[in-house]
Amino acid sequence: MFDCPSHLARMRQNAPLVQNITNHVAMNVMANVLLAVGASPAMVHAKEEVEEFVALADALSVNIGTLSAEWVGSMELAAKAANQVGKPWVFDPVAVGATAFRRRVGTRIVEQNPSVIRGNASEIIALASESSSGRGVDSTDPVEAAEQAALELATLTGGVVAVSGPVDFITDGKRKARVANGHPLMPRITVLGCSQTGVVAAFIAGAENIFDATLAAMACYGVAGEIAGESANGPGSFAVAFIDALYNLNDTQLNARLRLEIDDDL
């Protein structure tokens, strides 16, 4: 039986060190989000140290938001190192369908078989080489349209795929789940999606079941968004309230608010 609070408690007790190769826009917000939820962030991307640091970290997140050729090299080195030393890692294919460069990089990173791929519907569809109406980092495709692409990617990589949206979709190719928590202001705050990728990495660090840990991360993030939205007057106050909601998130809130559907019969 899925127990979301136990996953949050385990992550907080372990306080995992999460190495993030993320975009310039996301670094500050992502670090604060990880600290608030109970993890320890490290923004390490230099080629000269990424492999060594992976061995020190508990999990890795890779985000292609502000790509450069040098950073791509770092991402590939870090992903290979994570696989070699058995550290779980998450890939965030930001705007992967926008340019040929991003599509090539996305394909190369997927070939490294990430433990989890987390993106919006348009990104997941593009990554699975299907047609998409995505515009830059925005998603104009509904989550439902990306479910088949997510299943195919999960089967291809042997990992988990999480599609973010009004109702998140999570699958490992055999199981699938939907989380209906969140708030409409969440997409109005830049890099909250990127930050969510780091939270997923924190939850899967040391986890026995990557699917359940990913599901818990997505659920906790959505519930925190709901709580933040109740006191926010707009995007600015929401951003502050969201950090506080993550920090104060507890079992009672999760048990009362979580709207979750799990289907094991694929």
C-alpha positions in Angstrom: 0.0 0.0 0.0 1.3 3.4 -1.0 2.2 5.6 2.1 3.2 9.1 1.0 4.1 10.4 4.5 6.6 7.6 5.0 8.5 8.6 1.9 8.6 12.2 3.1 9.8 11.2 6.5 12.5 8.9 5.1 13.8 11.6 2.8 13.9 14.2 5.6 15.7 11.8 7.9 18.4 11.0 5.3 18.7 14.7 4.1 20.1 13.5 0.8 22.8 15.5 -1.0 21.4 16.2 -4.5 23.8 17.2 -7.3 22.1 19.5 -9.8 23.3 20.3 -13.3 20.5 22.7 -13.9 19.9 26.0 -15.8 21.0 29.4 -14.8 17.5 30.6 -14.1 16.7 27.7 -11.7 19.7 27.5 -9.4 18.6 29.9 -6.6 15.0 28.8 -6.5 15.8 25.2 -6.8 18.4 25.3 -4.0 15.9 27.0 -1.7 13.1 24.5 -2.6 15.4 21.5 -1.8 16.5 23.1 1.5 12.9 23.7 2.4 11.7 20.2 1.7 14.6 18.7 3.7 17.4 17.9 1.2 20.8 19.3 0.7 21.5 20.9 -2.8 24.7 21.2 -4.7 24.9 23.1 -8.0 28.0 21.3 -9.5 28.4 21.4 -13.3 32.1 21.8 -14.2 33.5 19.0 -16.3 36.5 18.9 -14.0 34.5 17.7 -11.0 31.1 16.4 -12.0 32.2 12.7 -12.0 34.0 13.0 -8.7 31.0 14.8 -7.1 28.5 12.2 -8.3 30.3 9.6 -6.1 29.8 12.0 -3.1 26.1 12.8 -3.8 23.1 10.7 -3.1 21.3 11.6 -6.3 21.7 13.6 -9.5 19.4 15.9 -11.5 20.1 17.0 -15.1 18.2 19.9 -16.6 18.8 21.2 -20.2 17.1 24.6 -19.7 20.1 26.8 -20.6 22.1 24.5 -22.8 25.7 24.9 -24.0 28.1 22.4 -25.6 30.3 22.5 -22.5 27.4 21.8 -20.2 26.2 18.9 -22.4 29.6 17.3 -21.9 29.2 17.7 -18.1 25.7 16.2 -18.2 26.9 13.1 -20.1 29.9 12.6 -17.8 27.7 12.9 -14.7 25.0 10.5 -16.0 27.6 7.9 -16.9 29.2 8.3 -13.5 25.9 7.9 -11.8 25.1 4.7 -13.6 28.6 3.3 -12.8 28.4 4.0 -9.1 24.7 3.1 -8.8 23.3 6.6 -7.9 19.8 7.4 -9.1 19.3 10.4 -11.4 16.5 12.5 -12.9 16.4 14.0 -16.4 14.4 17.2 -17.0 14.1 17.7 -20.8 13.3 21.4 -20.8 11.9 22.6 -24.1 13.4 19.5 -25.8 11.3 19.9 -28.9 12.2 23.6 -29.5 15.4 23.1 -31.5 17.4 20.4 -33.3 20.2 20.9 -30.8 17.9 20.2 -27.9 16.4 17.2 -29.6 19.8 15.7 -30.2 20.9 16.3 -26.6 17.6 14.9 -25.3 18.1 11.7 -27.2 21.7 11.3 -26.1 20.7 11.7 -22.4 17.8 9.3 -22.7 20.2 6.7 -24.1 21.9 6.9 -20.6 18.7 5.4 -19.1 17.8 7.9 -16.4 16.1 6.6 -13.3 13.3 9.2 -13.8 12.3 11.6 -16.6 10.2 14.5 -15.4 8.7 17.0 -17.8 5.5 18.7 -19.0 3.3 17.0 -21.6 4.8 18.7 -24.6 8.3 17.8 -23.5 7.5 14.2 -22.9 5.8 13.9 -26.3 8.7 15.6 -28.1 11.2 13.4 -26.3 9.3 10.3 -27.5 9.5 11.7 -31.0 5.8 12.4 -31.4 4.2 15.6 -32.7 3.9 18.3 -30.1 2.5 21.8 -29.9 4.9 22.8 -27.2 6.2 26.4 -27.3 9.6 26.9 -25.6 9.4 25.7 -22.0 5.6 26.0 -22.0 3.3 23.0 -22.4 0.3 23.4 -24.8 -0.5 19.7 -24.8 -2.7 18.2 -22.2 -1.3 15.6 -19.8 -3.6 13.0 -21.3 -2.0 13.4 -24.7 1.4 12.5 -23.3 0.4 9.3 -21.4 1.3 6.9 -24.3 4.5 8.7 -24.9 5.3 8.4 -21.2 4.6 4.7 -21.2 6.9 4.2 -24.3 9.7 6.2 -22.7 9.5 4.2 -19.4 9.6 1.0 -21.3 12.6 2.2 -23.4 14.6 3.4 -20.4 13.5 0.9 -17.8 12.8 3.9 -15.5 10.0 6.1 -14.4 8.4 8.9 -16.3 6.5 11.7 -14.6 4.4 14.1 -16.6 3.6 17.4 -14.8 0.3 19.2 -15.2 -3.1 19.9 -13.6 -3.2 16.2 -13.0 0.3 14.6 -12.9 0.8 11.2 -14.6 3.5 8.9 -13.4 4.4 5.5 -14.9 7.1 2.9 -15.0 5.6 1.2 -18.0 3.8 -1.3 -15.8 2.1 0.8 -13.2 0.6 4.2 -13.6 -0.7 6.8 -11.2 -2.3 10.2 -11.3 -2.0 13.0 -8.7 -4.7 15.7 -8.8 -3.1 18.1 -6.4 -1.6 21.5 -7.2 -2.6 25.1 -7.8 -3.1 27.3 -10.9 -0.4 29.7 -9.7 2.3 27.1 -9.9 3.0 27.6 -13.6 3.2 31.4 -13.0 6.4 31.0 -11.0 9.5 30.5 -13.1 11.4 27.2 -12.6 9.0 25.6 -10.1 9.0 22.7 -12.6 12.8 22.6 -12.7 12.8 22.7 -8.9 10.4 19.8 -8.8 12.9 17.7 -10.7 15.4 18.3 -7.8 12.7 17.2 -5.3 12.1 14.0 -7.2 15.9 13.3 -7.1 15.8 13.9 -3.3 13.0 11.4 -2.9 14.5 8.7 -5.0 17.9 8.9 -3.3 18.2 5.6 -1.4 14.7 4.5 -2.3 13.8 0.8 -2.6 11.0 1.6 -5.1 11.7 4.4 -7.6 8.1 4.5 -8.8 6.7 5.0 -5.3 9.3 7.5 -4.4 8.6 9.6 -7.5 4.9 9.4 -6.9 5.5 10.7 -3.3 7.6 13.6 -4.6 5.0 14.7 -7.1 2.3 14.3 -4.5 4.1 16.3 -1.8 4.9 19.1 -4.3 1.2 19.3 -5.4 -0.1 19.4 -1.8 2.4 22.1 -0.9 1.2 24.1 -3.9 -2.4 23.8 -2.8 -1.5 25.0 0.7 0.5 27.9 -0.6 -2.4 29.0 -2.9 -4.8 29.4 0.0 -2.8 32.4 1.4 -1.3 33.8 -1.8 -2.6 37.0 -3.5 -0.6 36.5 -6.6 2.6 34.9 -8.0 5.0 36.9 -5.7 3.3 35.9 -2.5 2.8 32.4 -3.8 6.5 31.9 -4.3 7.2 32.7 -0.6 4.2 30.7 0.6 5.3 27.7 -1.4 8.7 27.5 0.3 7.0 27.8 3.7 4.5 25.1 2.7 7.2 22.7 1.7 9.1 23.3 4.9 6.0 22.8 7.1 4.5 19.9 5.2 3.3 17.2 7.5 1.5 13.8 7.6 -1.8 15.3 8.5 -1.9 17.6 5.6 -0.9 14.9 3.2 -3.4 12.4 4.5 -6.2 15.0 4.3 -5.4 16.5 1.0 -3.9 13.9 -1.3 -6.0 13.1 -4.3 -4.3 10.1 -5.8 -5.3 7.3 -8.2 -3.0 4.2 -8.8 -3.6 1.6 -11.5 -1.5 -1.5 -11.4 -3.4 -3.3 -14.2 -1.5 -2.3 -17.3 
